[in-house]
Amino acid sequence: MANPITFKPNPVDPHLELERRLHAAPREHAEALLVVYDILQSAHDNGLLDTAHGLISARDTIAGKLAEYAKTPEGETGIRNLLASAKILASLDPEILDQLSRSIVTASEQHKQEQKPPSLWQLFKRTNSEDSRRGLSFLTLLLTSLGRSLKKQ
């Protein structure tokens, strides 16, 4: 009859593997570590580390004040408004929002170039373009929806 081979695995110390990885980290991640050191130095120079330290040290006080504020009716309403605003922002298409912001900048620059307010005739001519009618259509739809939501209250 065959004799069983006794197998005794070597004990594994997980700390040894961690120490090996830690020892090799400066060589393997040298560039990333240099970037982290630069970020850390910039944060220190700008006082962000002191701010973070202060926030961490005062976390109980800050949490207490936030809890006190959240208990008030204004706090509840503020939180609900913040959540509703986040829902609105999340539903917007980023491309359209980007186009809108560029349009606002362009319109603002054109407005600054105007020496005096346009006449009613000039305003009427502006609204006669296809783009102006498209914008007016959107604004009237927005106003209609706003009025409908106010009527339900």
matplotlib code that plots the C-alpha trace (Angstrom):
import matplotlib.pyplot as plt

x = [0.0, 1.2, 2.3, 0.6, 2.9, 2.7, 2.2, 2.8, 2.4, 4.7, 3.0, 2.1, 2.5, 0.3, 2.4, 5.5, 3.7, 2.5, 6.1, 7.4, 4.9, 5.6, 9.3, 8.8, 6.2, 8.7, 10.3, 7.0, 5.1, 7.8, 6.0, 2.7, 4.3, 6.0, 2.6, 1.0, 3.9, 3.3, -0.4, 0.3, 2.7, 0.2, -2.5, -0.2, 0.9, -2.7, -3.9, -6.1, -4.5, -5.1, -8.7, -9.1, -7.5, -9.8, -12.9, -11.8, -11.1, -14.4, -16.5, -18.7, -19.5, -20.1, -22.4, -24.3, -24.9, -26.0, -28.3, -29.8, -30.3, -31.8, -34.5, -35.8, -38.6, -36.2, -33.6, -36.1, -37.3, -33.7, -32.7, -35.9, -35.1, -31.5, -32.7, -35.2, -32.5, -30.2, -33.0, -33.5, -29.7, -29.5, -32.3, -30.6, -28.5, -24.9, -24.6, -27.6, -26.4, -23.0, -24.6, -26.9, -23.9, -22.0, -25.1, -25.4, -21.8, -22.3, -25.5, -23.8, -20.9, -23.3, -25.3, -22.2, -21.4, -24.8, -24.4, -28.1, -31.1, -32.6, -35.8, -39.0, -38.7, -35.2, -36.5, -39.4, -36.9, -34.8, -37.9, -38.7, -35.8, -36.3, -33.8, -35.6, -39.0, -37.5, -36.3, -39.5, -41.4, -39.3, -39.8, -43.6, -43.8, -41.7, -44.0, -47.1, -45.7, -44.8, -48.3, -49.9, -47.8, -48.7, -52.4, -52.3, -51.2]
y = [0.0, 3.5, 5.9, 9.3, 12.2, 14.7, 18.2, 21.1, 24.5, 27.3, 29.8, 32.9, 36.3, 38.9, 41.6, 40.5, 41.0, 44.4, 45.3, 44.1, 46.2, 49.2, 48.9, 48.6, 51.4, 54.3, 52.6, 51.5, 54.7, 57.4, 59.8, 59.5, 60.0, 63.2, 64.5, 63.7, 65.5, 68.5, 68.5, 68.2, 71.1, 73.3, 72.4, 73.4, 76.6, 77.7, 76.7, 73.9, 71.5, 73.8, 74.2, 70.4, 69.9, 72.5, 70.8, 67.4, 68.8, 70.6, 67.8, 67.4, 71.1, 71.4, 68.3, 69.7, 73.0, 71.3, 69.1, 72.1, 74.0, 70.9, 70.7, 74.1, 74.6, 76.8, 74.1, 71.4, 73.7, 74.5, 70.8, 70.1, 73.0, 71.8, 68.3, 69.7, 71.9, 68.9, 67.0, 69.9, 70.1, 66.4, 66.4, 69.1, 68.0, 69.2, 70.1, 72.3, 73.9, 74.6, 76.1, 78.2, 79.5, 80.4, 82.2, 84.2, 85.3, 86.3, 88.2, 89.9, 91.1, 92.3, 94.2, 95.9, 97.1, 98.9, 102.6, 103.3, 101.0, 99.7, 101.3, 99.3, 98.9, 97.4, 95.0, 94.0, 93.3, 91.1, 89.1, 88.5, 86.1, 82.4, 82.0, 84.7, 83.1, 79.8, 81.4, 83.3, 80.0, 78.4, 81.3, 81.3, 77.5, 78.0, 80.9, 78.7, 75.9, 78.2, 79.7, 76.3, 75.2, 78.3, 77.8, 74.3, 75.7]
z = [0.0, -0.8, 1.9, 1.8, 1.2, 3.9, 2.7, 5.1, 3.4, 4.4, 6.6, 4.7, 6.4, 4.6, 6.2, 4.3, 0.9, 2.0, 3.0, -0.3, -2.2, -0.1, -0.7, -4.4, -4.6, -5.0, -8.0, -9.6, -9.0, -9.0, -11.4, -9.7, -6.3, -7.5, -8.7, -5.4, -3.6, -5.8, -5.1, -1.4, -1.5, -3.4, -0.9, 1.9, 0.3, -0.3, 3.2, 2.1, 4.5, 7.4, 6.3, 6.0, 9.4, 10.9, 9.3, 10.6, 14.1, 14.3, 12.7, 15.7, 16.0, 12.2, 12.2, 15.2, 13.5, 10.3, 12.3, 14.1, 10.8, 9.1, 11.9, 11.1, 8.5, 6.5, 6.6, 5.4, 2.6, 1.6, 1.4, -0.6, -3.0, -3.3, -4.3, -6.7, -8.3, -8.6, -10.3, -12.8, -13.5, -14.0, -16.5, -18.7, -21.7, -21.1, -24.8, -24.8, -21.5, -23.1, -26.2, -23.9, -21.9, -25.1, -26.5, -23.3, -23.5, -27.2, -26.4, -23.5, -25.7, -28.3, -25.6, -24.4, -27.9, -28.2, -27.6, -26.9, -26.4, -29.7, -31.0, -31.0, -34.8, -34.3, -31.6, -33.9, -36.7, -34.4, -33.4, -37.0, -37.6, -37.4, -34.4, -32.5, -33.0, -31.9, -28.7, -28.1, -28.6, -25.9, -23.6, -24.1, -23.5, -20.3, -19.2, -19.9, -17.9, -15.1, -15.0, -15.1, -12.1, -10.2, -10.9, -9.2, -5.9]

ax = plt.figure().add_subplot(projection="3d")
ax.plot(x, y, z, "-o")
ax.set_aspect("equal")
plt.show()
